[in-house]
Amino acid sequence: MTGRESLRNFLSTDPADAGCAETFRLIDRYVERELARGDAGLAFPRVALHLNVCGPCAEDVRGLLAAVAGELD
């Protein structure tokens, strides 16, 4: 995705988007659900929607998933 596409996605935020604050508040539950059942997007659709458009939040989730799954040293 180009910078222009990322900016366009960010500026056209869906009203159902959880936003950074709510995503950060729910990140632990989202990751636990993803590791346990693989369906965190179904359980937390507003967070999943946000993660599709917010690179920093998506990176935080990937990092936490890796840490919890034991992929980090």
N, C-alpha and C positions, 0 to 999 in steps of 0.2 A: 504494500500500500504506500503510495506516495505521500509526501507531506501535505500536499493540497487535498488529497482524499481524506487524510486523517483530520485535517482542519474542517473540511465540509461535514464529516461525520460528527465531530465534536459540536459544531455550531447548529446542527439539525437534531439536537437531542430529543428523543422520544419522551413524552411526559411520563411514561411508565418507568423510565430509567431511574434506578435507585440513587444515582449520584455517588460521589466519592465518600461522603460522610456515612451514609447508610451502608454502603458496601464495606467500608472499613469496620463498622460496628458488627457486621455479620460475617466477616471474612473467616473467622474460626469455624463457625457453624457450616458455612459453605464448603470449606475444605474437608471438614469431618464427613459431611454428607457425600462429597465426591469420592473420597477414599472408601467409605463404607458401602455405597450403593451405586456410585457412578452416575447419579442423576441429579446433581446439585442444581443444574439449570431448571429442572422441573420443580424442585422444592423452593427455589429462590429465583423466580423468573425475572424479577426486577434487577437483581444483582447480575444475573447472566446477561441481560440486555446491556447493562452498564459495562461489563467486562468486554463486550464486543466493540465498544467505542473508546474506552479509556485505557491506553497503553500502560500507564503507571500502575493502575489498579490491577490490571491483568498480570503485570509482571510481579506484583506483590503476591497474588494468588499462586502463580507458578512457583515462586520461591518458597512459599509456605508449604505447598504440596510436596515439593522436593525435600524440604527439611523434615516434614512429618513422615514422609515415606522413606527417609533414611538415605536419600540420594546425595546429601551434602556431607562433607567430612567434618 
